[in-house]
Amino acid sequence: MNIVVCVKYVPDSTADRQFESDNTVDRVGVDGLLSELDEYAVEQALQLKEKNEGTTVTALCVGPEKAVDAVRKALQMGADSGILVSDEAIAGSDYVATSLVLAKAVEKAGAENKVDLVMCGMASTDASGSVVPAMLAERLDLPQVTFASVVETQGDQVRIKRDSDTATEVIGATMPLVMSVTDQTGEARYPSFKGIMAAKKKPLETWSLSDIGVDASEVGLSVAWTEVTETTARPPRTAGEIVKDEDGSGATALTEFLVSKKFI
Amino acid sequence: MSEVLVVVDHVDGAIRKPTFELLTLARRLGEPSAVFFGSSDKGGEAAQKLGQLGAEKVYVVDDTEIKGYLVAPKAEALAQLVEKTSPAAVLFVSGYEGKEVAARLAIKTGSGIITDAVDVEEGGVVTQSAFAGNYTVKGKVTKGVPLITVKPNSAPVEEVGAAGTVEEFAATISDAAKKAQIVAQQPRKASGRPELTEAAIVVSGGRGTGGNFEPVEGLADALGAAVGASRAAVDSGWMPHTFQVGQTGKVVSPQLYVANGISGAIQHRAGMQTSKTIVAVNKDEEAPIFELVDFGVVGDLHSVLPAATEEINKRKG
């Protein structure tokens, strides 16, 4: 089985994230890392590798040079090889352009050995749009089994469980396909010392746009199909009233607050 | 005036409230036309309500060849409807399905997409909340038909009394779109409480409950609220994942959010920080959740909540 797992390099969500003057996400001034939600996709890819002999897992990332850190983390966890698509022209790309770059890179990665499974996290921790997996499926003309909370495979048959808003569903499809997984699939492994050492020797390629046959005029901020006109830091919430509960005073104060706000 | 398509979110004909909010927003952009996937009987019934709340037209798309498969057939049908109607925009409810149908439609129609809108203004300016609610972002779609997914509770529901004229639309679904099959479907059991993402009030519990959600549920019922849970409570197996509020659970934006025994990690904040009024009860006065609150009680939820519930029930008489 040939698996490509898409990993995103995102600003650390516990750091002070901000926007640049051109309203794009600051991806350089803030420490970045492999998006936590993509670790679950790497984990599921590795579990499939462990169950299916002869499986290769390739970590694929689109981002600035620093984004190689995200690929490296996936290699340390156990992916076999890594690809970073990096090109100045890509900066500021929206979902549509990002999905184009990913799709072309998946095609190139599968040129000799067809890709059976494209794995993604359920969302990125920065934009959290959750739309790139479906766009990738559309571009690659593949079925999608997305937001999986449980993954089962038998040969090329795939079944997932998905908790949608109103129902729990079981979705079935045949590879090749695009899958996205949630954190419910199970904790992602930490890289072991051995894994960290081994990762240094694993193949890691950097591709430019011309390597994947995408013209620079098709991507980037200036041709994005959406425009961000304004980003404003939310004013810090004015400090609320905090009371200490003493002998039941807390319940009374809480009730009075709710009454004053007309919730009761 | 151009049409604005509103994709109806419904379960077996029962329309979910966020759809009606979309109709209110759609009216700012043009003339709302609802798109109902289902049988013509159910579509006819739905059209009455949809008309009353703003839909001039209701396209009913027979879903015999659509309902058994994930996402792709709906995107195909909508692409055909977009082709026919050249709408000013298409609005979806921001959920798994709304986002993914919009995503495929974006590629099919060469259109830009904006997700998780909290407001849509005349002229198509869309407001989003970014970085766990720390930033407000405004933007526009600049290419194709604007595809906008909107979070629940982003607009009021308004009685308009529009026509709601039914028009059947026959879509052609390709075999390629029928490859991800819905093998089984278990509708969520009705809890008797409001649905989490739609609720005006949400009462949540976290690690501090120690696994006992009775005080949380008691307060929720007194306030007519939905019950939520933090990831810690879900990971401990105290509540099912469908109750989880946060980055990997539901994103809620109610009028009132009451966090009980929840410390307020960034992942949780990402799911509730846009709530209008925030209240917390926590034993630990250093808990970061208190940085967000309009009102907070430093105390044990196991004594504060039952006492507050009793007082509230008394006041309600």
Boltz contact constraints between the chains, C-beta under 6 A:
constraints:
  - contact:
      token1: [A, 13]
      token2: [B, 266]
      max_distance: 6.0
  - contact:
      token1: [A, 14]
      token2: [B, 266]
      max_distance: 6.0
  - contact:
      token1: [A, 17]
      token2: [B, 131]
      max_distance: 6.0
  - contact:
      token1: [A, 129]
      token2: [B, 115]
      max_distance: 6.0
  - contact:
      token1: [A, 130]
      token2: [B, 99]
      max_distance: 6.0
  - contact:
      token1: [A, 131]
      token2: [B, 99]
      max_distance: 6.0
  - contact:
      token1: [A, 131]
      token2: [B, 103]
      max_distance: 6.0
  - contact:
      token1: [A, 134]
      token2: [B, 100]
      max_distance: 6.0
  - contact:
      token1: [A, 134]
      token2: [B, 103]
      max_distance: 6.0
  - contact:
      token1: [A, 134]
      token2: [B, 104]
      max_distance: 6.0
  - contact:
      token1: [A, 135]
      token2: [B, 103]
      max_distance: 6.0
  - contact:
      token1: [A, 135]
      token2: [B, 107]
      max_distance: 6.0
  - contact:
      token1: [A, 138]
      token2: [B, 104]
      max_distance: 6.0
  - contact:
      token1: [A, 138]
      token2: [B, 107]
      max_distance: 6.0
  - contact:
      token1: [A, 139]
      token2: [B, 107]
      max_distance: 6.0
  - contact:
      token1: [A, 143]
      token2: [B, 179]
      max_distance: 6.0
  - contact:
      token1: [A, 143]
      token2: [B, 180]
      max_distance: 6.0
  - contact:
      token1: [A, 144]
      token2: [B, 180]
      max_distance: 6.0
  - contact:
      token1: [A, 145]
      token2: [B, 180]
      max_distance: 6.0
  - contact:
      token1: [A, 147]
      token2: [B, 96]
      max_distance: 6.0
  - contact:
      token1: [A, 163]
      token2: [B, 242]
      max_distance: 6.0
  - contact:
      token1: [A, 164]
      token2: [B, 96]
      max_distance: 6.0
  - contact:
      token1: [A, 165]
      token2: [B, 95]
      max_distance: 6.0
  - contact:
      token1: [A, 166]
      token2: [B, 11]
      max_distance: 6.0
  - contact:
      token1: [A, 166]
      token2: [B, 188]
      max_distance: 6.0
  - contact:
      token1: [A, 167]
      token2: [B, 185]
      max_distance: 6.0
  - contact:
      token1: [A, 167]
      token2: [B, 186]
      max_distance: 6.0
  - contact:
      token1: [A, 167]
      token2: [B, 187]
      max_distance: 6.0
  - contact:
      token1: [A, 167]
      token2: [B, 188]
      max_distance: 6.0
  - contact:
      token1: [A, 168]
      token2: [B, 186]
      max_distance: 6.0
  - contact:
      token1: [A, 169]
      token2: [B, 182]
      max_distance: 6.0
  - contact:
      token1: [A, 169]
      token2: [B, 185]
      max_distance: 6.0
  - contact:
      token1: [A, 170]
      token2: [B, 183]
      max_distance: 6.0
  - contact:
      token1: [A, 170]
      token2: [B, 184]
      max_distance: 6.0
  - contact:
      token1: [A, 171]
      token2: [B, 70]
      max_distance: 6.0
  - contact:
      token1: [A, 171]
      token2: [B, 180]
      max_distance: 6.0
  - contact:
      token1: [A, 171]
      token2: [B, 182]
      max_distance: 6.0
  - contact:
      token1: [A, 172]
      token2: [B, 181]
      max_distance: 6.0
  - contact:
      token1: [A, 172]
      token2: [B, 183]
      max_distance: 6.0
  - contact:
      token1: [A, 173]
      token2: [B, 179]
      max_distance: 6.0
  - contact:
      token1: [A, 173]
      token2: [B, 180]
      max_distance: 6.0
  - contact:
      token1: [A, 182]
      token2: [B, 248]
      max_distance: 6.0
  - contact:
      token1: [A, 183]
      token2: [B, 248]
      max_distance: 6.0
  - contact:
      token1: [A, 184]
      token2: [B, 241]
      max_distance: 6.0
  - contact:
      token1: [A, 225]
      token2: [B, 112]
      max_distance: 6.0
  - contact:
      token1: [A, 225]
      token2: [B, 143]
      max_distance: 6.0
  - contact:
      token1: [A, 226]
      token2: [B, 112]
      max_distance: 6.0
  - contact:
      token1: [A, 226]
      token2: [B, 114]
      max_distance: 6.0
  - contact:
      token1: [A, 226]
      token2: [B, 139]
      max_distance: 6.0
  - contact:
      token1: [A, 226]
      token2: [B, 141]
      max_distance: 6.0
  - contact:
      token1: [A, 227]
      token2: [B, 139]
      max_distance: 6.0
  - contact:
      token1: [A, 227]
      token2: [B, 140]
      max_distance: 6.0
  - contact:
      token1: [A, 227]
      token2: [B, 142]
      max_distance: 6.0
  - contact:
      token1: [A, 228]
      token2: [B, 137]
      max_distance: 6.0
  - contact:
      token1: [A, 228]
      token2: [B, 139]
      max_distance: 6.0
  - contact:
      token1: [A, 229]
      token2: [B, 138]
      max_distance: 6.0
  - contact:
      token1: [A, 229]
      token2: [B, 139]
      max_distance: 6.0
  - contact:
      token1: [A, 230]
      token2: [B, 138]
      max_distance: 6.0
  - contact:
      token1: [A, 231]
      token2: [B, 135]
      max_distance: 6.0
  - contact:
      token1: [A, 231]
      token2: [B, 137]
      max_distance: 6.0
  - contact:
      token1: [A, 232]
      token2: [B, 136]
      max_distance: 6.0
  - contact:
      token1: [A, 233]
      token2: [B, 135]
      max_distance: 6.0
  - contact:
      token1: [A, 234]
      token2: [B, 134]
      max_distance: 6.0
  - contact:
      token1: [A, 234]
      token2: [B, 136]
      max_distance: 6.0
  - contact:
      token1: [A, 237]
      token2: [B, 292]
      max_distance: 6.0
  - contact:
      token1: [A, 240]
      token2: [B, 293]
      max_distance: 6.0
  - contact:
      token1: [A, 240]
      token2: [B, 294]
      max_distance: 6.0
  - contact:
      token1: [A, 240]
      token2: [B, 295]
      max_distance: 6.0
  - contact:
      token1: [A, 240]
      token2: [B, 296]
      max_distance: 6.0
  - contact:
      token1: [A, 241]
      token2: [B, 295]
      max_distance: 6.0
  - contact:
      token1: [A, 242]
      token2: [B, 290]
      max_distance: 6.0
  - contact:
      token1: [A, 242]
      token2: [B, 296]
      max_distance: 6.0
  - contact:
      token1: [A, 243]
      token2: [B, 297]
      max_distance: 6.0
  - contact:
      token1: [A, 244]
      token2: [B, 298]
      max_distance: 6.0
  - contact:
      token1: [A, 245]
      token2: [B, 297]
      max_distance: 6.0
  - contact:
      token1: [A, 245]
      token2: [B, 299]
      max_distance: 6.0
  - contact:
      token1: [A, 245]
      token2: [B, 304]
      max_distance: 6.0
  - contact:
      token1: [A, 248]
      token2: [B, 307]
      max_distance: 6.0
  - contact:
      token1: [A, 250]
      token2: [B, 297]
      max_distance: 6.0
  - contact:
      token1: [A, 250]
      token2: [B, 299]
      max_distance: 6.0
  - contact:
      token1: [A, 250]
      token2: [B, 304]
      max_distance: 6.0
  - contact:
      token1: [A, 251]
      token2: [B, 304]
      max_distance: 6.0
  - contact:
      token1: [A, 251]
      token2: [B, 307]
      max_distance: 6.0
  - contact:
      token1: [A, 251]
      token2: [B, 308]
      max_distance: 6.0
  - contact:
      token1: [A, 254]
      token2: [B, 297]
      max_distance: 6.0
  - contact:
      token1: [A, 254]
      token2: [B, 308]
      max_distance: 6.0
  - contact:
      token1: [A, 255]
      token2: [B, 308]
      max_distance: 6.0
  - contact:
      token1: [A, 255]
      token2: [B, 311]
      max_distance: 6.0
  - contact:
      token1: [A, 255]
      token2: [B, 312]
      max_distance: 6.0
  - contact:
      token1: [A, 257]
      token2: [B, 295]
      max_distance: 6.0
  - contact:
      token1: [A, 263]
      token2: [B, 256]
      max_distance: 6.0
  - contact:
      token1: [A, 264]
      token2: [B, 312]
      max_distance: 6.0
  - contact:
      token1: [A, 264]
      token2: [B, 315]
      max_distance: 6.0
